[in-house]
Amino acid sequence: MHILLLGASGHVGTGLARLLSPHHTVTGIVRQRPTTETAYEPLIVPDWVDEPEAVTSALASAGRPPVDAVIAAIGGWYIDEAVLDRGLGKFDADYDSYLRGHFTACALSQSLATERSEAVGSSTERSTGQVSGRSTDAGPDSTRFVHLALNGVASVEALAGSGAISVFGAAQKMLIEVAAAESTSVAFRELRIMAPIGGDDRNDLSGGVETVHLAEVADALTAMLDSPDRFEVSTEIHANAGTSAG
């Protein structure tokens, strides 16, 4: 499976690439060239949120195979002053970094799914020597293009100090649900990680807060990639509790 990873240079994206790359081809979209070796093949697209067509052009120029799935590991979190005290400028910046990026990621998946369908159809026609009508039905499980967006506990809980992340996380959840309801070509799914991810030094784990290991996140994503129709649009992963439909 060829996976396009958005947010490849972040803590989560870097770790996921390392865990997924032994079994899949992983292409990471980055804004600048990594300074260290990566477990993904980097494609430099500085303005991919504003210019998603630059992603498809970069994939074609690099001779990459058709994309089968997109993982959107974009965004993050912070602790800051109250959301209404931060001002509109910071609120707009969070919108650009989070919800706007996920919107572009969803639109990119829709476009890549069409390209993949056309590539598969052309290959089938060449191998059979026949031209036949193609259904718009995405088909079951492994034949479907999959879009997986990562989200967190802030999307369902009002977290003081991360207010804009809660606002845009909740909006992201609805974005994925609307996209899933409207699309006939992409299996849109969201994995909500309901505990801090282990190994991230930004986490405050005082008081014995339990974490979710990146390996558990990778296992959950792999299951959703392999059989998206087994999962609801929103799925949660909890500390030491596995995944559950949300």
Secondary structure, DSSP 4 states (H G I P E B T S, - for coil): -EEEEETTTSHHHHHHHHHHTTTSEEEEEESS--SS--SSEEEE-TTTTT-THHHHHHHHHTTPPPP-EEEE--------S-GGGSHHHHHHHHHHHTHHHHHHHHHHHHHHHHHHHHHHHHHHHHHHT------S---SGGGSEEEEEEEEGGGTS--TT-HHHHHHHHHHHHHHHHHHHH-SSEEEEEEEE-SPBTT-TT---TTT---B-HHHHHHHHHHHHH-GGGS-SEEEEETTTEEEE-
